[in-house]
Amino acid sequence: MDEEEKVVLDYTSDKLILDGSFRQSILSSIARAGNEIEELYGSPQDIEGVIKDGKVYVVQTRPQM
């Protein structure tokens, strides 16, 4: 069996934390994507996604219960 590797995540120098303008842009993109997805499916959605290189990617969505 492979030896367990521990990784410490440190987001303190992440652009999302440090750059307010970038953060606002990402939050606006997330809100816009959420609204468009809910409009497309016609109901509130539980949406999961990731941010990579300043772009928002939706991984999955399902009806909100």
C-alpha positions as CSV (number, residue, x, y, z in Angstrom):
1,M,0.0,0.0,0.0
2,D,1.3,3.5,-0.8
3,E,2.4,5.7,2.1
4,E,0.0,8.5,3.0
5,E,1.1,11.9,1.9
6,K,-0.1,15.0,3.9
7,V,-0.6,18.2,2.1
8,V,-1.1,21.6,3.8
9,L,-3.3,24.0,1.8
10,D,-2.5,27.7,2.2
11,Y,-4.8,30.1,0.5
12,T,-3.4,33.3,2.2
13,S,-1.6,34.3,-1.0
14,D,-4.4,33.4,-3.4
15,K,-5.5,36.1,-5.7
16,L,-9.1,35.5,-4.7
17,I,-8.2,36.5,-1.1
18,L,-5.8,39.4,-1.9
19,D,-7.4,41.1,-4.9
20,G,-10.8,42.6,-4.2
21,S,-11.5,43.5,-7.8
22,F,-10.7,40.0,-8.9
23,R,-12.9,38.6,-6.1
24,Q,-15.8,40.8,-7.1
25,S,-15.4,39.7,-10.8
26,I,-15.5,36.0,-9.8
27,L,-18.5,36.4,-7.5
28,S,-20.4,38.2,-10.3
29,S,-19.5,35.3,-12.7
30,I,-20.7,32.8,-10.1
31,A,-24.0,34.6,-9.5
32,R,-24.6,35.1,-13.3
33,A,-23.9,31.3,-13.9
34,G,-26.3,30.4,-11.1
35,N,-29.0,32.6,-12.4
36,E,-28.7,31.3,-15.9
37,I,-28.6,27.6,-14.8
38,E,-31.7,28.1,-12.6
39,E,-33.5,29.8,-15.5
40,L,-32.5,27.0,-17.9
41,Y,-33.8,24.3,-15.6
42,G,-36.8,26.3,-14.2
43,S,-36.1,25.7,-10.6
44,P,-33.6,26.4,-7.8
45,Q,-30.4,24.3,-8.3
46,D,-27.7,22.8,-6.1
47,I,-24.7,23.8,-8.2
48,E,-21.1,22.7,-7.8
49,G,-18.1,24.1,-9.7
50,V,-14.5,25.2,-9.7
51,I,-12.5,28.3,-10.6
52,K,-9.4,27.8,-12.7
53,D,-7.4,30.6,-14.2
54,G,-10.1,33.2,-13.4
55,K,-12.8,31.2,-15.2
56,V,-15.8,29.5,-13.5
57,Y,-16.6,25.9,-14.5
58,V,-19.8,24.2,-13.5
59,V,-19.1,20.5,-12.5
60,Q,-22.7,19.5,-11.8
61,T,-26.1,20.8,-11.0
62,R,-29.2,19.1,-9.5
63,P,-32.6,20.3,-8.3
64,Q,-32.6,21.9,-4.9
65,M,-34.7,19.8,-2.5
